[in-house]
Amino acid sequence: MVTLPFSLAHFRVEKHFKLSKQSFGSWIADQGKGIVLGAVLGAMALGLVYVSVLFFPLGWWVVCASLLILFSIVLAQLTPILLIPLFFKLKPMEEGTLKARLLALCERFGIDVKEVFHIGLGEKTEKGNAAFLGLGRTKRIVIGDTLYEKFPAEEVEAVFAHELGHQVHNDLWKGIGVSSFILYLCFGLANFAMVQTIGHSPLAGSPYQMFLFFTVLSVIQMPFNVFQAAYSRAREWAADGFAQIRIGQGSELASALERLTYQNHGQFKPNAILEFLSFSHPAPWRRITTLRNSPPA
């Protein structure tokens, strides 16, 4: 209820700048699906919290953090096969030279992927994107049709090379490791703060105390969010370097990033303070300049 007006404002801005192709009815339907999905997943996560407090009152925060981490890993596995299809169509890419080259790159670097998928972004937005989704057997190469249909093949391959760099560097698992360490630390600090404030850990029968705990947790997490953003930017630099040095597609990636920033109406040079505090990716101008000024592979 609190965030819906902001979501509506965001939708209106994207319609005004012709980024969104959705009708208001289609947007409302997506919002409804998101609310239902969030309610189901949120109830499951809250259930894990209460189970931890009920059955492990002393070390509940260790158990709770562990269960939430496992829950997030399961969600990562289910995302490409259950969650994404709720909002976008996924279909295998047609056979051709580009698909063969993408799969050959995966094989060259020992990344086990069976299929490349189109994600139907074009029905709802003009924005372009590409990613690896899933874990293990659910791992998918996903390329937005807004990127595949509008970009030259060499630029599509360059964007893919960046994403492949994340896979070769095991960035997903490294990110899970960093996030897990921070989650354990923040849960422990928040529990300690609660004990010092009210004399004991939160009780499962007291919704107010659980609300207070997660409020304290949110405050404690703030400085760590800055660290996580910096860590994420470092991994993005490394993935750019992989595309530049290992695959030799730095100039193509720079051109693709420039085109994507225009297409997505992104900011080439955002506020440096906001970038430092919260951006998961370096500013486009930094990446493009670095890729174009670096010596060729």
Backbone as JSON, one array per atom type, in Angstrom:
{
  "sequence": "MVTLPFSLAHFRVEKHFKLSKQSFGSWIADQGKGIVLGAVLGAMALGLVYVSVLFFPLGWWVVCASLLILFSIVLAQLTPILLIPLFFKLKPMEEGTLKARLLALCERFGIDVKEVFHIGLGEKTEKGNAAFLGLGRTKRIVIGDTLYEKFPAEEVEAVFAHELGHQVHNDLWKGIGVSSFILYLCFGLANFAMVQTIGHSPLAGSPYQMFLFFTVLSVIQMPFNVFQAAYSRAREWAADGFAQIRIGQGSELASALERLTYQNHGQFKPNAILEFLSFSHPAPWRRITTLRNSPPA",
  "N": [[0.83, -1.21, 0.0], [1.99, 1.2, 0.71], [4.09, 1.49, -1.12], [2.89, 1.35, -3.61], [1.87, 3.81, -4.82], [4.33, 4.98, -5.6], [5.24, 3.11, -7.41], [3.28, 3.4, -9.36], [3.81, 6.03, -10.17], [6.33, 5.63, -11.29], [5.63, 3.98, -13.43], [4.11, 5.81, -14.94], [6.05, 7.68, -15.63], [7.72, 6.1, -17.26], [5.93, 5.52, -19.31], [5.55, 8.09, -20.32], [8.05, 8.66, -21.41], [8.13, 6.79, -23.34], [9.17, 4.27, -22.77], [7.81, 2.18, -21.62], [5.54, -0.25, -22.87], [3.24, -1.22, -21.93], [-0.27, -1.46, -21.31], [-2.46, 0.23, -18.99], [-4.09, -1.61, -17.73], [-2.71, -4.03, -18.14], [-0.41, -3.47, -16.68], [-1.49, -3.22, -14.09], [-2.34, -5.85, -13.75], [0.15, -7.18, -13.65], [1.15, -5.99, -11.33], [-0.66, -7.03, -9.49], [-0.07, -9.8, -9.66], [2.54, -9.67, -8.72], [2.12, -8.79, -6.09], [0.66, -10.93, -4.98], [2.55, -13.01, -5.34], [4.63, -11.97, -3.79], [3.37, -12.0, -1.3], [3.02, -14.74, -0.84], [5.7, -15.74, -0.9], [6.77, -14.08, 1.05], [5.29, -14.86, 3.3], [6.21, -17.46, 3.58], [8.92, -16.96, 4.17], [8.62, -15.51, 6.56], [7.49, -17.52, 8.06], [9.71, -19.21, 8.37], [11.24, -17.6, 10.04], [9.67, -17.54, 12.41], [9.57, -20.26, 13.06], [12.26, -20.65, 13.67], [12.55, -19.03, 15.98], [10.71, -20.24, 17.71], [11.6, -22.93, 18.05], [14.31, -22.84, 18.45], [15.26, -21.08, 20.66], [17.58, -19.96, 21.86], [19.84, -19.86, 20.03], [18.52, -18.75, 17.84], [18.82, -16.82, 15.81], [20.99, -17.63, 14.3], [20.08, -20.03, 13.17], [17.87, -19.0, 11.8], [19.02, -17.17, 9.93], [20.48, -19.03, 8.44], [18.43, -20.65, 7.34], [17.09, -18.73, 5.78], [19.05, -18.11, 3.91], [19.31, -20.57, 2.58], [16.74, -20.66, 1.54], [16.83, -18.5, -0.26], [18.64, -19.53, -2.12], [17.21, -21.68, -3.17], [15.15, -20.21, -4.38], [16.63, -18.88, -6.32], [17.24, -21.01, -7.98], [14.7, -21.68, -8.89], [13.8, -19.45, -10.21], [14.16, -19.06, -13.16], [12.44, -21.02, -14.19], [9.99, -20.97, -12.92], [9.3, -18.41, -11.81], [10.06, -16.17, -13.52], [8.59, -16.84, -15.94], [6.01, -16.13, -15.13], [5.76, -13.48, -15.68], [7.07, -12.82, -18.05], [7.5, -14.09, -21.38], [9.35, -16.97, -22.19], [11.4, -18.42, -24.62], [13.16, -20.84, -26.58], [16.1, -19.79, -28.33], [16.24, -19.43, -31.86], [17.93, -21.71, -34.07], [21.19, -20.92, -35.26], [23.99, -18.89, -36.39], [24.78, -17.08, -34.34], [23.71, -18.2, -31.96], [25.11, -20.62, -31.93], [27.71, -19.65, -31.58], [27.54, -18.48, -29.04], [26.99, -20.71, -27.4], [29.3, -22.14, -27.94], [31.23, -20.51, -26.76], [30.53, -20.84, -24.07], [31.13, -23.57, -23.77], [33.86, -23.49, -24.27], [34.87, -22.24, -21.98], [34.12, -23.94, -20.01], [31.49, -23.81, -18.98], [28.49, -25.16, -18.2], [25.83, -25.14, -20.13], [22.76, -25.75, -21.62], [20.94, -24.52, -23.32], [19.92, -21.53, -25.06], [17.91, -18.76, -24.39], [15.27, -16.61, -25.51], [13.93, -13.8, -23.91], [10.81, -12.36, -23.58], [10.83, -9.32, -23.53], [10.03, -7.26, -25.14], [7.25, -7.04, -25.43], [6.42, -5.53, -23.32], [8.22, -3.51, -22.7], [10.76, -1.15, -23.83], [13.27, -1.52, -23.0], [16.52, -3.05, -22.92], [18.21, -6.15, -22.15], [20.32, -8.76, -20.8], [21.23, -11.94, -19.41], [22.55, -14.52, -17.2], [20.54, -16.93, -15.74], [19.32, -18.77, -12.9], [20.46, -21.83, -11.25], [22.7, -24.6, -11.35], [21.03, -27.29, -12.83], [18.99, -25.68, -13.73], [20.1, -23.54, -14.97], [20.2, -20.87, -17.26], [20.84, -19.2, -20.35], [19.77, -16.03, -20.97], [18.46, -13.76, -23.19], [17.25, -10.63, -23.91], [14.61, -9.88, -26.19], [14.51, -7.29, -27.05], [17.1, -6.53, -27.11], [18.39, -8.46, -28.7], [17.11, -8.22, -31.19], [17.62, -5.61, -31.98], [20.29, -4.94, -31.77], [23.61, -5.15, -33.24], [25.0, -8.36, -34.1], [27.6, -8.83, -33.08], [27.7, -7.11, -30.92], [25.69, -8.11, -29.28], [26.89, -10.53, -28.66], [29.08, -9.53, -27.26], [27.88, -8.39, -24.98], [26.89, -10.74, -23.91], [29.36, -11.98, -23.43], [30.31, -10.5, -21.28], [28.43, -11.28, -19.3], [29.06, -13.97, -19.25], [31.56, -13.81, -18.13], [30.92, -13.34, -15.44], [29.97, -15.87, -14.78], [32.22, -17.54, -15.21], [33.92, -16.51, -13.3], [32.61, -17.32, -11.05], [30.81, -15.59, -9.77], [28.18, -15.5, -8.81], [28.03, -17.42, -6.74], [30.07, -16.43, -5.13], [28.93, -14.0, -4.47], [26.72, -14.9, -3.01], [28.1, -16.0, -0.87], [29.35, -13.71, 0.3], [27.05, -12.19, 0.92], [25.84, -13.94, 2.7], [27.67, -14.03, 4.86], [27.46, -11.34, 5.71], [24.76, -11.3, 6.37], [24.62, -13.13, 8.55], [26.26, -11.71, 10.35], [24.85, -9.26, 10.68], [22.38, -10.17, 11.66], [23.26, -11.25, 14.09], [24.26, -8.92, 15.38], [21.91, -7.39, 15.48], [20.3, -9.01, 17.11], [21.82, -8.93, 19.45], [21.55, -6.21, 20.05], [18.82, -6.14, 20.59], [18.68, -7.76, 22.88], [20.13, -6.2, 24.65], [18.42, -4.05, 24.81], [15.71, -4.87, 25.43], [16.14, -6.96, 27.09], [16.01, -9.61, 26.3], [15.91, -12.05, 23.59], [13.89, -11.62, 20.55], [10.45, -12.66, 20.81], [8.44, -15.34, 19.59], [5.74, -15.12, 19.91], [5.22, -12.46, 19.96], [4.47, -10.11, 17.88], [5.15, -7.39, 17.76], [7.71, -7.27, 18.87], [9.12, -8.75, 16.97], [8.79, -7.1, 14.76], [10.18, -4.87, 15.67], [12.72, -5.99, 15.86], [13.37, -6.46, 13.12], [13.32, -3.88, 12.21], [15.49, -2.76, 13.57], [17.43, -4.43, 12.45], [17.37, -3.57, 9.77], [18.44, -0.99, 9.98], [21.02, -1.56, 10.92], [22.01, -2.9, 8.73], [22.47, -0.96, 6.83], [25.14, 0.38, 6.47], [26.51, -1.86, 5.57], [25.22, -2.4, 3.22], [26.31, -0.48, 1.56], [28.9, -1.44, 1.35], [28.36, -3.88, 0.04], [27.38, -2.91, -2.4], [29.71, -1.73, -3.4], [31.28, -4.01, -3.64], [29.83, -5.41, -5.57], [30.15, -3.67, -7.77], [32.87, -4.0, -8.18], [32.94, -6.64, -9.09], [31.58, -6.32, -11.47], [33.4, -4.75, -12.91], [35.4, -6.68, -13.17], [34.1, -8.55, -14.8], [33.76, -7.03, -17.11], [36.45, -6.79, -17.76], [37.0, -9.44, -18.37], [35.54, -9.83, -20.75], [36.94, -8.03, -22.31], [39.7, -8.81, -22.2], [39.95, -11.66, -22.18], [38.24, -12.5, -24.21], [38.36, -10.57, -26.11], [36.57, -8.5, -26.81], [36.22, -5.84, -26.08], [35.81, -3.24, -27.29], [33.44, -3.7, -28.69], [31.76, -4.28, -26.54], [31.78, -1.81, -25.22], [30.47, -0.22, -27.13], [27.99, -1.51, -27.1], [27.17, -1.02, -24.45], [26.93, 1.75, -24.54], [24.86, 1.99, -26.39], [22.84, 0.59, -25.01], [22.49, 2.23, -22.76], [21.42, 4.55, -23.89], [19.1, 3.4, -25.0], [17.75, 2.45, -22.74], [17.27, 4.79, -21.45], [19.09, 5.54, -19.51], [21.38, 7.05, -17.1], [24.33, 8.45, -18.14], [26.31, 9.69, -16.65], [25.85, 9.56, -13.59], [25.08, 10.99, -10.32], [27.96, 11.08, -8.35], [28.12, 10.51, -5.63], [25.73, 9.14, -5.05], [26.18, 6.99, -6.72], [28.39, 5.77, -5.43], [27.22, 5.09, -2.96], [25.05, 3.36, -3.53], [24.91, 2.15, -6.11], [24.9, -0.8, -8.04], [26.32, -1.28, -10.31], [29.14, 0.12, -12.04], [29.16, 3.56, -13.15], [27.92, 4.18, -16.46], [29.58, 5.85, -18.11], [32.12, 5.53, -16.99], [32.67, 2.82, -17.43], [32.49, 2.61, -20.25], [34.46, 4.44, -21.1], [36.76, 3.28, -19.97], [36.85, 0.76, -21.28], [37.22, 1.58, -23.92], [39.6, 2.95, -23.83], [41.42, 1.12, -23.0], [44.15, -1.05, -23.87], [43.91, -3.15, -26.79], [42.98, -6.66, -26.65]],
  "CA": [[0.0, 0.0, 0.0], [2.87, 2.37, 0.8], [4.94, 1.63, -2.31], [2.12, 1.33, -4.86], [1.88, 5.11, -5.52], [5.63, 5.19, -6.22], [5.27, 2.24, -8.59], [2.43, 4.03, -10.36], [4.55, 7.18, -10.68], [7.38, 5.08, -12.14], [4.96, 3.54, -14.65], [3.72, 6.99, -15.71], [7.28, 8.25, -16.2], [8.16, 5.24, -18.37], [4.99, 5.73, -20.42], [5.8, 9.41, -20.87], [9.28, 8.62, -22.22], [7.95, 5.71, -24.31], [9.91, 3.07, -22.4], [6.84, 1.12, -21.34], [4.52, -0.53, -23.87], [2.09, -1.82, -21.26], [-1.48, -0.72, -20.99], [-2.65, 0.34, -17.55], [-4.66, -2.88, -17.27], [-1.63, -5.02, -18.09], [0.46, -3.11, -15.56], [-2.21, -3.57, -12.86], [-2.3, -7.31, -13.63], [1.49, -7.53, -13.18], [1.25, -5.58, -9.93], [-1.42, -8.01, -8.71], [0.73, -11.03, -9.58], [3.67, -9.4, -7.84], [1.66, -8.73, -4.69], [0.34, -12.3, -4.55], [3.8, -13.74, -5.23], [5.34, -11.46, -2.62], [2.69, -12.45, -0.09], [3.33, -16.17, -0.65], [7.12, -15.9, -0.53], [6.97, -13.4, 2.33], [4.72, -15.71, 4.35], [7.14, -18.58, 3.78], [10.1, -16.44, 4.86], [8.21, -15.2, 7.94], [7.34, -18.82, 8.74], [11.05, -19.66, 8.76], [11.64, -16.79, 11.19], [8.94, -17.97, 13.6], [10.04, -21.61, 13.4], [13.57, -20.51, 14.32], [12.38, -18.49, 17.32], [9.96, -21.19, 18.53], [12.28, -24.19, 18.34], [15.72, -22.6, 18.78], [15.2, -19.76, 21.3], [18.89, -19.41, 22.21], [20.6, -19.5, 18.82], [17.51, -18.66, 16.78], [19.24, -15.96, 14.71], [21.88, -18.42, 13.44], [19.2, -20.93, 12.42], [17.03, -18.19, 10.91], [19.85, -16.7, 8.83], [20.81, -20.19, 7.61], [17.23, -21.03, 6.59], [16.81, -17.7, 4.78], [20.05, -18.26, 2.85], [18.88, -21.74, 1.79], [15.52, -20.24, 0.84], [17.22, -17.66, -1.39], [19.28, -20.39, -3.12], [16.11, -22.39, -3.84], [14.48, -19.24, -5.25], [17.5, -18.65, -7.48], [17.08, -22.16, -8.87], [13.34, -21.72, -9.44], [13.48, -18.2, -10.92], [13.94, -19.13, -14.62], [11.44, -22.0, -14.61], [8.69, -20.73, -12.3], [8.99, -17.02, -11.49], [10.13, -15.32, -14.72], [7.46, -17.08, -16.87], [4.79, -15.48, -14.67], [5.72, -12.1, -16.14], [7.6, -12.71, -19.41], [7.59, -15.33, -22.14], [10.68, -17.49, -22.49], [11.39, -19.42, -25.67], [14.52, -21.1, -27.06], [16.56, -19.04, -29.49], [16.31, -20.22, -33.09], [19.27, -22.15, -34.45], [21.87, -19.99, -36.14], [25.4, -18.65, -36.1], [24.96, -16.43, -33.05], [23.46, -19.17, -30.9], [26.23, -21.56, -31.93], [28.88, -18.98, -31.02], [27.34, -18.32, -27.6], [27.16, -22.02, -26.76], [30.72, -22.5, -28.08], [31.95, -19.77, -25.73], [30.27, -21.53, -22.8], [31.9, -24.82, -23.76], [35.28, -23.13, -24.21], [35.24, -21.88, -20.62], [33.65, -24.96, -19.08], [30.2, -23.46, -18.38], [27.52, -26.14, -18.7], [24.53, -24.56, -20.47], [22.17, -26.54, -22.7], [20.05, -23.79, -24.2], [19.87, -20.07, -25.03], [16.5, -18.38, -24.43], [14.78, -15.24, -25.65], [12.92, -13.37, -22.94], [9.96, -11.44, -24.31], [10.71, -7.99, -22.93], [9.49, -6.31, -26.1], [5.81, -6.87, -25.27], [6.12, -4.63, -22.21], [9.18, -2.42, -22.52], [11.78, -0.93, -24.85], [14.57, -1.74, -22.37], [17.24, -4.26, -23.31], [18.96, -6.8, -21.08], [20.74, -10.15, -20.98], [21.7, -12.46, -18.13], [22.46, -15.93, -16.83], [19.59, -17.13, -14.65], [19.24, -20.12, -12.37], [21.61, -22.54, -10.7], [22.74, -26.02, -11.67], [20.27, -27.73, -13.99], [18.06, -24.64, -14.21], [20.86, -22.41, -15.5], [19.77, -20.48, -18.59], [21.26, -17.94, -20.97], [18.55, -15.31, -21.31], [18.74, -12.53, -23.93], [16.03, -9.91, -24.21], [14.38, -9.67, -27.62], [14.78, -5.88, -27.32], [18.54, -6.44, -27.37], [18.73, -9.37, -29.79], [16.54, -7.77, -32.46], [18.0, -4.24, -32.3], [21.73, -4.74, -31.7], [24.41, -6.02, -34.11], [25.32, -9.65, -33.49], [28.84, -8.77, -32.32], [27.43, -6.44, -29.66], [24.96, -9.09, -28.46], [27.89, -11.47, -28.17], [29.9, -8.84, -26.27], [27.1, -8.33, -23.73], [26.9, -12.09, -23.39], [30.7, -12.25, -22.91], [30.35, -9.91, -19.93], [27.68, -12.17, -18.41], [29.83, -15.2, -19.14], [32.62, -13.53, -17.16], [30.39, -13.57, -14.08], [29.89, -17.32, -14.56], [33.58, -18.07, -15.12], [34.47, -16.05, -12.02], [31.75, -17.81, -9.96], [30.36, -14.41, -9.03], [26.92, -15.75, -8.11], [28.32, -18.1, -5.49], [30.83, -15.49, -4.3], [27.96, -13.04, -3.95], [25.96, -15.58, -1.96], [28.99, -16.11, 0.28], [29.47, -12.38, 0.93], [25.74, -11.84, 1.49], [25.6, -14.82, 3.85], [28.49, -13.54, 5.97], [26.87, -10.09, 6.19], [23.48, -11.61, 7.01], [24.92, -13.67, 9.88], [26.8, -10.64, 11.19], [23.8, -8.31, 11.0], [21.42, -10.84, 12.54], [23.87, -11.33, 15.41], [24.3, -7.59, 15.97], [20.54, -6.97, 15.79], [19.87, -9.78, 18.28], [22.53, -8.37, 20.6], [20.92, -4.92, 20.36], [17.53, -6.43, 21.21], [18.93, -8.26, 24.24], [20.54, -5.06, 25.47], [17.31, -3.09, 24.92], [14.53, -5.4, 26.12], [16.58, -7.97, 28.03], [15.95, -10.97, 25.75], [15.71, -12.11, 22.15], [12.48, -11.5, 20.17], [9.6, -13.8, 21.09], [7.58, -15.69, 18.46], [4.37, -14.72, 20.19], [5.15, -11.01, 20.06], [4.71, -9.48, 16.57], [5.79, -6.1, 17.94], [9.15, -7.49, 19.06], [9.7, -9.16, 15.7], [8.84, -5.89, 13.94], [11.28, -4.06, 16.21], [13.97, -6.64, 15.48], [13.68, -6.25, 11.7], [13.63, -2.46, 12.07], [16.89, -2.63, 14.01], [18.24, -5.11, 11.44], [17.44, -2.72, 8.58], [19.37, 0.11, 10.28], [22.37, -2.13, 11.0], [22.43, -3.33, 7.4], [22.72, 0.17, 5.91], [26.54, 0.52, 6.03], [26.93, -3.06, 4.85], [24.69, -2.27, 1.86], [27.3, 0.3, 0.81], [29.99, -2.37, 1.04], [27.9, -4.82, -0.98], [27.33, -2.2, -3.67], [31.09, -1.6, -3.87], [31.72, -5.34, -4.05], [29.16, -5.7, -6.83], [30.8, -2.89, -8.82], [34.16, -4.63, -8.45], [32.7, -7.83, -9.91], [31.22, -5.84, -12.81], [34.66, -4.4, -13.56], [36.09, -7.92, -13.53], [33.39, -9.15, -15.95], [34.15, -6.22, -18.27], [37.82, -7.18, -18.1], [36.94, -10.76, -19.01], [35.11, -9.64, -22.14], [37.98, -7.28, -23.0], [41.0, -9.47, -22.28], [39.87, -13.1, -22.48], [37.48, -12.75, -25.43], [38.74, -9.56, -27.08], [35.39, -7.78, -27.29], [36.08, -4.62, -25.3], [35.21, -2.15, -28.05], [32.05, -4.07, -28.96], [31.01, -4.12, -25.29], [31.62, -0.38, -25.0], [29.41, 0.25, -28.04], [26.72, -2.06, -26.62], [26.81, -0.29, -23.24], [26.47, 3.07, -24.96], [23.55, 1.81, -27.01], [21.9, 0.2, -23.95], [22.2, 3.38, -21.91], [20.46, 5.37, -24.64], [17.84, 2.66, -25.16], [17.08, 2.34, -21.44], [17.19, 6.14, -20.88], [19.9, 5.58, -18.29], [22.27, 8.2, -16.92], [25.73, 8.15, -18.43], [27.16, 10.19, -15.56], [25.0, 9.85, -12.43], [25.72, 11.6, -9.15], [29.03, 10.2, -7.87], [27.84, 10.07, -4.25], [24.71, 8.1, -5.15], [26.85, 5.82, -7.32], [29.19, 5.13, -4.39], [26.4, 4.57, -1.87], [24.01, 2.39, -3.82], [24.88, 1.56, -7.44], [25.5, -2.14, -8.16], [27.18, -1.24, -11.49], [29.8, 1.41, -12.24], [28.47, 4.46, -14.08], [28.23, 3.82, -17.84], [30.7, 6.58, -18.69], [33.36, 4.94, -16.51], [32.88, 1.54, -18.11], [32.72, 2.84, -21.68], [35.76, 5.07, -21.25], [37.8, 2.29, -19.64], [36.9, -0.25, -22.34], [37.72, 2.16, -25.17], [40.96, 3.42, -23.65], [42.3, 0.01, -22.67], [44.77, -1.63, -25.06], [43.19, -4.33, -27.27], [43.46, -7.94, -26.14]],
  "C": [[0.87, 1.26, 0.0], [3.63, 2.58, -0.52], [4.17, 1.72, -3.61], [2.07, 2.7, -5.56], [3.22, 5.41, -6.22], [5.76, 4.33, -7.48], [4.43, 2.84, -9.72], [3.13, 5.24, -10.99], [5.66, 6.72, -11.64], [6.79, 4.63, -13.48], [4.61, 4.73, -15.54], [4.94, 7.65, -16.35], [7.74, 7.43, -17.4], [7.21, 5.35, -19.57], [5.26, 7.07, -21.11], [7.01, 9.4, -21.8], [9.3, 7.42, -23.18], [8.88, 4.53, -24.05], [8.98, 1.9, -22.17], [5.83, 1.0, -22.48], [3.24, -1.06, -23.24], [0.9, -0.89, -21.19], [-1.6, -0.66, -19.47], [-3.2, -0.96, -16.98], [-3.61, -3.96, -17.14], [-0.7, -4.74, -16.92], [-0.19, -3.48, -14.23], [-2.17, -5.08, -12.65], [-0.93, -7.77, -13.13], [1.69, -7.16, -11.71], [0.52, -6.58, -9.03], [-0.66, -9.31, -8.55], [1.91, -10.84, -8.64], [3.28, -9.38, -6.38], [1.35, -10.13, -4.16], [1.62, -13.12, -4.36], [4.59, -13.29, -4.01], [4.72, -11.92, -1.32], [3.02, -13.91, 0.21], [4.77, -16.36, -0.17], [7.41, -15.24, 0.81], [6.44, -14.21, 3.49], [5.63, -16.9, 4.65], [8.38, -18.13, 4.55], [9.78, -16.13, 6.32], [8.0, -16.48, 8.74], [8.68, -19.37, 9.2], [11.54, -18.89, 9.99], [10.98, -17.31, 12.46], [9.32, -19.39, 14.03], [11.36, -21.54, 14.14], [13.42, -20.03, 15.76], [11.7, -19.5, 18.25], [10.81, -22.37, 18.98], [13.76, -24.02, 18.7], [15.85, -21.24, 19.47], [16.57, -19.15, 21.62], [19.67, -18.95, 20.98], [19.71, -19.31, 17.63], [18.02, -17.88, 15.57], [20.2, -16.68, 13.77], [21.05, -19.35, 12.55], [18.4, -20.14, 11.39], [17.83, -17.71, 9.7], [20.19, -17.84, 7.87], [19.63, -20.6, 6.74], [16.91, -20.01, 5.49], [17.8, -17.76, 3.62], [19.68, -19.45, 1.96], [17.65, -21.41, 0.96], [15.86, -19.41, -0.39], [17.88, -18.48, -2.49], [18.22, -21.18, -3.89], [15.39, -21.45, -4.8], [15.31, -18.96, -6.5], [17.39, -19.79, -8.49], [15.73, -22.14, -9.58], [13.02, -20.52, -10.33], [13.24, -18.39, -12.41], [12.83, -20.08, -15.04], [10.06, -21.75, -14.01], [8.34, -19.25, -12.18], [8.99, -16.12, -12.73], [8.96, -15.57, -15.67], [6.12, -16.49, -16.4], [4.64, -14.08, -15.27], [6.19, -11.93, -17.6], [7.65, -14.09, -20.07], [9.05, -15.7, -22.39], [10.55, -18.53, -23.59], [12.82, -19.62, -26.18], [14.86, -20.26, -28.29], [16.63, -19.96, -30.7], [17.76, -20.58, -33.4], [19.89, -21.15, -35.42], [23.29, -19.77, -35.68], [25.61, -18.06, -34.72], [24.77, -17.41, -31.9], [24.61, -20.16, -30.79], [27.47, -20.94, -31.3], [28.74, -18.8, -29.51], [27.55, -19.63, -26.86], [28.62, -22.48, -26.84], [31.56, -21.77, -27.04], [31.76, -20.42, -24.36], [31.11, -22.8, -22.69], [33.39, -24.54, -23.61], [35.74, -22.85, -22.78], [34.63, -22.8, -19.57], [32.36, -24.64, -18.36], [29.13, -24.34, -19.02], [26.15, -25.48, -18.88], [23.99, -25.3, -21.69], [21.42, -25.7, -23.72], [20.19, -22.28, -24.0], [18.4, -19.67, -25.22], [16.33, -16.9, -24.76], [13.84, -14.98, -24.48], [12.13, -12.23, -23.59], [9.76, -10.11, -23.62], [9.93, -7.04, -23.82], [7.98, -6.11, -26.01], [5.47, -5.79, -24.25], [7.03, -3.42, -22.13], [10.12, -2.31, -23.71], [13.17, -1.25, -24.29], [15.2, -3.05, -22.82], [18.01, -4.84, -22.13], [19.34, -8.21, -21.49], [21.32, -10.64, -19.66], [21.8, -13.98, -18.17], [21.48, -16.01, -15.67], [19.65, -18.57, -14.17], [20.55, -20.65, -11.85], [21.54, -24.0, -11.12], [21.96, -26.35, -12.93], [19.31, -26.69, -14.53], [18.79, -23.45, -14.82], [20.45, -22.15, -16.94], [20.54, -19.24, -19.05], [19.98, -17.25, -21.42], [18.94, -13.98, -21.97], [17.42, -11.88, -24.3], [15.85, -9.71, -25.71], [14.63, -8.22, -28.01], [16.26, -5.63, -27.58], [18.89, -7.25, -28.63], [18.29, -8.84, -31.15], [17.05, -6.4, -32.9], [19.51, -4.0, -32.32], [22.44, -5.6, -32.73], [24.82, -7.28, -33.36], [26.57, -9.59, -32.63], [28.64, -8.05, -30.98], [26.61, -7.33, -28.72], [25.95, -10.08, -27.85], [28.77, -10.83, -27.11], [29.19, -8.72, -24.93], [27.07, -9.71, -23.08], [28.26, -12.44, -22.78], [30.88, -11.68, -21.52], [29.64, -10.81, -18.94], [28.41, -13.49, -18.21], [30.98, -15.02, -18.15], [32.16, -13.74, -15.73], [30.35, -15.07, -13.78], [31.28, -17.93, -14.37], [34.22, -17.7, -13.78], [33.67, -16.55, -10.82], [31.19, -16.68, -9.11], [29.06, -14.65, -8.28], [27.19, -16.39, -6.75], [29.15, -17.22, -4.56], [29.89, -14.47, -3.67], [27.12, -13.64, -2.84], [26.8, -15.7, -0.7], [29.13, -14.79, 1.03], [28.17, -11.99, 1.62], [25.45, -12.67, 2.73], [26.39, -14.35, 5.06], [27.88, -12.28, 6.57], [25.55, -10.36, 6.91], [23.69, -12.17, 8.41], [25.37, -12.56, 10.83], [25.69, -9.68, 11.62], [22.73, -8.91, 11.9], [21.97, -10.91, 13.96], [23.89, -9.98, 16.11], [22.9, -7.11, 16.35], [20.0, -7.72, 17.01], [20.53, -9.26, 19.54], [21.9, -7.05, 21.04], [19.57, -5.13, 21.05], [17.7, -6.89, 22.66], [19.3, -7.11, 25.16], [19.38, -4.09, 25.73], [16.16, -3.63, 25.76], [14.87, -6.57, 27.05], [16.53, -9.4, 27.53], [15.77, -10.88, 24.24], [14.23, -11.92, 21.82], [11.72, -12.79, 20.47], [8.67, -14.06, 19.91], [6.15, -15.24, 18.68], [4.17, -13.21, 20.25], [5.48, -10.37, 18.71], [5.42, -8.14, 16.7], [7.3, -6.28, 18.08], [9.82, -7.94, 17.77], [9.81, -7.97, 14.75], [10.01, -5.0, 14.37], [12.63, -4.66, 15.8], [14.33, -6.32, 14.03], [13.89, -4.77, 11.39], [15.08, -2.19, 12.45], [17.83, -3.27, 12.97], [18.43, -4.23, 10.2], [18.43, -1.58, 8.79], [20.8, -0.4, 10.3], [22.9, -2.5, 9.63], [22.87, -2.18, 6.5], [24.19, 0.32, 5.51], [27.04, -0.69, 5.26], [26.37, -3.06, 3.42], [25.64, -1.48, 0.97], [28.46, -0.59, 0.41], [29.58, -3.34, -0.05], [27.8, -4.17, -2.35], [28.73, -2.06, -4.26], [31.62, -2.94, -4.36], [31.11, -5.71, -5.4], [29.81, -4.94, -7.98], [32.16, -3.49, -9.19], [34.0, -5.86, -9.33], [32.29, -7.44, -11.33], [32.47, -5.42, -13.58], [35.39, -5.65, -14.02], [35.43, -8.59, -14.73], [33.67, -8.36, -17.22], [35.55, -6.61, -18.73], [37.87, -8.54, -18.78], [36.57, -10.62, -20.48], [36.2, -8.95, -22.96], [39.23, -8.12, -23.25], [40.89, -10.92, -22.75], [39.18, -13.36, -23.82], [37.75, -11.69, -26.5], [37.58, -8.78, -27.66], [35.14, -6.51, -26.5], [35.39, -3.5, -26.04], [33.75, -2.43, -28.37], [31.18, -3.92, -27.7], [30.79, -2.65, -24.99], [30.5, 0.18, -25.88], [28.05, -0.25, -27.57], [26.24, -1.33, -25.37], [26.29, 1.11, -23.58], [25.07, 2.99, -25.54], [22.49, 1.46, -25.95], [21.52, 1.38, -23.07], [21.22, 4.33, -22.59], [19.1, 4.68, -24.68], [17.05, 2.63, -23.87], [16.87, 3.69, -20.76], [17.94, 6.2, -19.55], [20.74, 6.83, -18.23], [23.71, 7.78, -17.21], [26.63, 8.55, -17.27], [26.27, 10.56, -14.37], [25.79, 10.53, -11.33], [26.72, 10.63, -8.53], [28.77, 9.68, -6.46], [26.8, 8.96, -4.26], [25.31, 6.82, -5.74], [27.63, 5.06, -6.26], [28.32, 4.45, -3.35], [25.53, 3.39, -2.28], [24.09, 1.68, -5.16], [25.58, 0.19, -7.46], [26.44, -2.24, -9.36], [27.91, 0.1, -11.54], [29.01, 2.25, -13.24], [28.87, 4.1, -15.51], [29.43, 4.55, -18.42], [32.04, 6.02, -18.24], [33.68, 3.66, -17.28], [33.24, 1.75, -19.58], [34.1, 3.44, -21.92], [36.89, 4.09, -21.0], [37.96, 1.27, -20.76], [37.52, 0.33, -23.62], [39.15, 2.63, -25.04], [41.94, 2.33, -23.3], [42.92, -0.53, -23.96], [44.0, -2.86, -25.51], [43.8, -5.6, -26.75], [44.47, -8.56, -27.09]]
}
